[in-house]
Every structure is written in structure tokens, then in C-alpha cells.
Amino acid sequence: MTQLTAPPASTAAVGAHDALGSPWPASARPGPGGDLLVGGVGLAESAERFGTPLYVLDEAEVRARARAYRRALPHADVLYAAKAFLCSAMADWVAEEGLGLDVCSSGELWLAVSAGFPAQRILLHGNAKSPAELRLARRLRVGRIVIDGPAEIARLAALVAADTPQKVLVRVVPGIAAGHHAAVRTGVGGQKFGFPIDGGDAAHAIARVLDQPGLELVGLHCHLGSQITEVGPYLEAVDALVRLMVEVRDRHGVELPELDLGGGHGIRYLPGDEELGLAEFAVRVTDRLAVRCAESDLEVPRLLVEPGRAVAGPAGVAVYRVLSVKHGSDGRCFAAVDGGMSDNPRPALYGSPYSVRLVGRRSEAGAARVDVVGRHCEAGDVLVRDAVLPADLRPGDLLAVPAAGAYQLSMASGYNLVGRPAVAAVRDGRARLLIRRETVEDFRLREVGR
């Protein structure tokens, strides 16, 4: 479902449930000639300047959301999950707002450090870290490494001298299913991440880590899934991890100083969607942690959280140009745009819903149901099904999709050798290019022989 008029200005604080539940950036305002302003810059204006498909990032929205986490959780470490979307500018923004960084590949690590992000504020994730990635992490002196599998214990221990220990956390699987809105559930067994608590795998991994003089076990880590909009699963995770911390203390005489609850905080993709309430999350999780630790006579560990989508997602808007409009005899209408599953695979992978609206011109026509589809030679390349758009939609029109800042460009591909879109930042009425458009020449330059 979509809006045919420009979304109203949102004055609600980040994380608050405003009455309209808009998925657009807070700065979104109606512009002249049917345009939509984001960060004071027209989307149609940006499309004309930088071309389409185009991803527009509202810098002020990113910063406001980062600050909201710092205010809500002043005694916790907040690490931005780079896998949601990372570029040098994003690394700068979150660093300047006081966040750490959670990376899960050598590419993300290299980009962040090359951009000047302090390595001590970086946490390295990944279920299959290569020996080369572990060596790089050690050479760059990353602050923490999350151990996700048994092979990593030996590999990392072999790289570390006892006099320069590496701080590590052990990722455990608490056996908690995220809420019914969650797109992906990683807190239960049967998937590739971490060590299950049930069955003793987590306890065995912890014992092995504690036996390595070069590894300093500083805490436990878990991740429950993605697009979680309820606080309840996080409270259950606190209970499960505190119980495990008590076992570690009783068995090994060690009190772990950190507890990482991961991320997965849900955002709005459609008007009226639920999102995770940050204020409620912060109060209830920190209270629950304090109570459970007091009951077990444990020192309260430092809390870590890893929001990615909740920081970047609402700040992004994707802008496409309509290439064709096809009206079938069965009454169906397809509007094909110049992007698709190569820049946003989420609808094809997960059936993820999105909102979409016309920008750049006014329409007095009535509404029509339209499937907004991509340009790729793939039946599943559908961006928005059954969208409500003006009945006079035509080639050359611009369509904008909100909540596009996370898990779109970071998951983008070169399918059909279609290059990845450009990325522009907007703020205070100015736009600047962050990432240039990928071209056919970029693909050709990768070839080394025939």
C-alpha cells in the first residue's frame, strides 16, 4: 500500500510511535511540482543530477538515530552493524556520534579502518572467519572478536601471544524464537551461527576459551534475528544469558563483564507498521538485567547492542525511473523500473513489503493497482506488489521507495551485469555524491584473460 500524496512531516522522536507511523525520513516534506524533499533536497532534483537508480541517504536521520541510542543506553556500548550498509561516510557519521562498529568481513574491516574508524571500537563477527581475516583483525588490533565456531578458538589462540591477549566473546544460541514479525530467526537451534546452550555446546566452548592464555573471555553474545518489533524476546535472552553467566562463575570462578544482545531491531516499511520502541527496549532490558544479576549475586555486566537497520534503514530512499507501463487484458498493470533485485533483493528473498510513491510531478488521475517490477530477466524480480499509484503512471516517471537504507545496497549484486546504483547524501538542503554508479567498464576491468 502506498500514499498518493506527500507524507506529512514527522515531528516524533526516533523510536516513538507517532500516530501515522510513517516509514519516510523525518525530514520528508512536500516539494514544488509534486517533488518530495528529503534533507531539504528534492528527490526529483537529485535524480536529475545523479541519475537513477539512486539511493539518497539523509545524514541527519542517521545521526539522530545514533544519538537516540546513545541517550537511551548511556551506560551501554552501542555498535553500528556495518552489514546493514557501510561506506566511508557512514563510518564517519557513526564514529562522530559515539558508536562502535560491528563488522563481519575483512572488507568491512578494511573499509572502516581505512576511513579512520578506531580499531579498538570495532567488533569482528562472522560464522566462518578465515585465518587471513583473523590475522588482519589481530594486526589492526580490533577491540573484540566474537567466536562463532570451534575452529576459531584454535586459530585465534595460535595467533595471539599470552602477553598481548585478544578480547573475545562467545556467541551462544539461547533457544529463543524471535517475535512473529521477525523476518529471520537466529536465536534458535538448527542454523549455522554460534554454540547452542542446550546440549552443552556453549559450556564446552567457554571452557576451551578459558583454557587459552592468549584469549581473554570478556562476555557472551547472542543474536535473535532480524526485524524484531517486540521487547519480550530480548528479555528472555537476558534471562538465558545470565543463567549461563552464573554457571560460568560457579564452574570456573570467572564473572564475565560483558553481555551482547546483538541487534535485529525492527523498523517501519509500510505506513502504520510496528517498530521496536527504543525507549521501552532500553528501560525494560536494563531493568531486567539488573534484577536477574541481583538475584544471582552477579556484578551487572556491561550491555552491548548492535543496531544496524534501526540506524540506517529509515534514512534511505531509493529513487527509480519508470521504463515501461504494461496494462494486461486481465486488468493487471506492471510498471517496470530501471533497478530491481540487483539493488534490492529483499522482496525476492523474503517477500519483504515496501511502500512506493510518485515524485517529480503532480497527478490528478485516480488510483490504480500496480505491480512495480524490476528490469531483470527473472520472474521473482518484483519490488512492490499491488502498489497504489496514479492511473496515469507513464514511462519517465520517478518512483521513490522509503526505508531503503539497510540490507539493499549491502546485499546488491551484479545480476545481468547491471551496475550497482549511486549513493548520495543529503543534509541542510545540499546533496553530495558518496558512491559513484557502477558501470559496465567496472565489470570489464575485472576480466584478466580469455
ABEGO torsion letter per residue (X at the ends): XBBABBBBBBABBBGBBBAAGBABBAABBBBBGGBBBBGGBBAAAAAAAAEOBBBBBBAAAAAAAAAAAAAABAABBBBBBAAABBBAAAAAAAAAAGBBBBBABAAAAAAAAAAGBBAAABBBBEABBBAAAAAAAAAAGBABBBBABAAAAAAAAAABBAABBBBBBBBBBAGBBBBAABABBAABBGBABEBBABGGAAAAAAAAAAABAABBBAEBBBBAEBGBABAAAAAAAAAAAAAAAAAAAAAAGBBBABBBAEBGBBBBABBGBBBBBAAAAAAAAAAAAAAAAAAAGBBBBBBBBBBAAAAAAAABBBBBBBABBBBBAAGBBBBBBABEAAABAAAAAAGBBBBBBBBGBBBABBBBBBBBBBABBBAABBABBGBBBBAABBBGBBBBBBGAABGAAAABBABGGBBBBBBBBBBGGBBBBABBBBBAAAAAAABABX
